[in-house]
Every structure is written in C-alpha cells, then in structure tokens.
Amino acid sequence: MKDNNEQPLKEVINDLLKEYNLEDKLNRSKVIDSWEKVMGLSVAHRTTDIFVGKKTLYVKLNSAPLREELLYHKDKIIQSLNEEVGAEVINDIVFS
C-alpha cells in the first residue's frame, strides 16, 4: 500500500513560511498593502511613507489635522489592520 503524502498547497506554503521564518515579513507586507483598503483613498493619498518595525506601524502623513484625527482612532485602526491580515502583526501605530 502506498503512503499518501498529499497536502493542500496552502498548507505546504504556510509550513515553508514558518520553517524559513518568512511568515512575519509576509504579514508586515500585508499590513502595508492593506492600509489603503482599510483606511480609504483619502487617507492613503495623504500617506507619504509607511513601514512596520517591531510590531509598530510607522505612518508619515502630509496633513497635520488628519494625523490628529487618526490618533483618536488608533486602537480601532490597529484592530482593523490586524483583522484584515488575519494575524496580530502590529500593536502600536506612530503617526508623523
């Protein structure tokens, strides 16, 4: 009898990402890619730079009033981005 070693491709890819410690990098990229979808076009157009480091999302904006407004909704933004990615990738946001 032949041993069945079949797995769904998604499972194999996830195993490889974990094995080579790439899962975190992929999730950080997903957070950045999700920014426009979660925040909308008007916020995305006022975002000049965005990156993730040490579970913190750094967002540079070209609008001071928008920066202040987003500070009030920081917890909701974190929750929405993590939900969009499907993992807890960030736990803080720094707006500048």
C-alpha positions as CSV (number, residue, x, y, z in Angstrom):
1,M,0.0,0.0,0.0
2,K,1.2,3.5,-0.9
3,D,1.7,6.2,1.8
4,N,-0.4,9.2,0.9
5,N,1.7,12.3,1.4
6,E,-0.6,14.8,-0.1
7,Q,-1.3,18.2,1.5
8,P,-3.2,21.2,0.3
9,L,-0.9,23.7,-1.4
10,K,-1.9,26.5,1.1
11,E,-0.8,24.3,4.0
12,V,2.5,23.5,2.3
13,I,3.2,27.2,1.7
14,N,2.3,28.1,5.3
15,D,4.7,25.4,6.6
16,L,7.5,26.7,4.4
17,L,6.9,30.3,5.5
18,K,7.1,29.2,9.1
19,E,10.2,27.0,8.5
20,Y,12.1,29.8,6.9
21,N,10.9,32.5,9.3
22,L,9.2,34.4,6.5
23,E,5.7,34.5,7.9
24,D,6.3,37.7,9.9
25,K,7.8,39.5,6.9
26,L,4.8,38.5,4.7
27,N,2.4,39.7,7.4
28,R,4.1,43.0,7.7
29,S,3.8,43.4,3.9
30,K,0.2,42.5,4.1
31,V,-0.4,45.2,6.7
32,I,1.2,47.8,4.5
33,D,-0.8,46.6,1.4
34,S,-4.0,46.7,3.5
35,W,-3.5,50.3,4.5
36,E,-5.4,51.8,1.5
37,K,-8.3,49.3,1.7
38,V,-8.8,49.7,5.5
39,M,-8.3,53.5,5.6
40,G,-9.7,54.5,2.3
41,L,-8.4,56.5,-0.6
42,S,-8.4,59.9,1.0
43,V,-6.1,58.8,3.9
44,A,-4.0,56.7,1.5
45,H,-3.4,59.8,-0.7
46,R,-2.2,61.8,2.3
47,T,0.2,59.0,3.4
48,T,3.7,59.7,2.2
49,D,5.6,56.7,3.9
50,I,4.6,53.6,5.8
51,F,6.6,50.7,7.3
52,V,6.5,48.2,10.1
53,G,9.2,47.6,12.7
54,K,9.0,45.7,15.9
55,K,5.2,45.3,15.9
56,T,4.8,49.1,15.3
57,L,3.3,50.6,12.2
58,Y,5.0,53.9,11.3
59,V,2.9,56.2,9.1
60,K,4.1,59.5,7.7
61,L,1.2,61.9,6.7
62,N,1.3,65.2,4.9
63,S,-1.7,66.5,6.8
64,A,-1.4,67.6,10.5
65,P,-5.2,67.7,11.1
66,L,-5.5,64.1,9.7
67,R,-2.7,63.0,11.9
68,E,-4.5,64.3,15.0
69,E,-7.8,62.7,13.9
70,L,-6.2,59.3,13.3
71,L,-4.6,59.4,16.8
72,Y,-8.1,59.4,18.3
73,H,-8.9,56.2,16.4
74,K,-5.6,54.4,16.8
75,D,-6.9,51.3,18.6
76,K,-9.6,50.8,16.0
77,I,-7.1,51.2,13.2
78,I,-4.8,48.6,14.8
79,Q,-7.7,46.2,15.2
80,S,-8.9,46.7,11.6
81,L,-5.5,46.1,10.1
82,N,-4.8,43.0,12.1
83,E,-8.2,41.6,11.2
84,E,-7.6,42.3,7.5
85,V,-4.3,40.4,7.7
86,G,-5.7,37.6,9.9
87,A,-2.9,37.8,12.5
88,E,-1.7,40.2,15.2
89,V,1.0,41.9,13.3
90,I,1.0,45.3,14.9
91,N,0.2,46.5,18.4
92,D,1.0,50.2,18.0
93,I,1.0,53.0,15.4
94,V,3.2,56.1,15.3
95,F,1.9,58.9,13.1
96,S,4.3,61.6,12.0
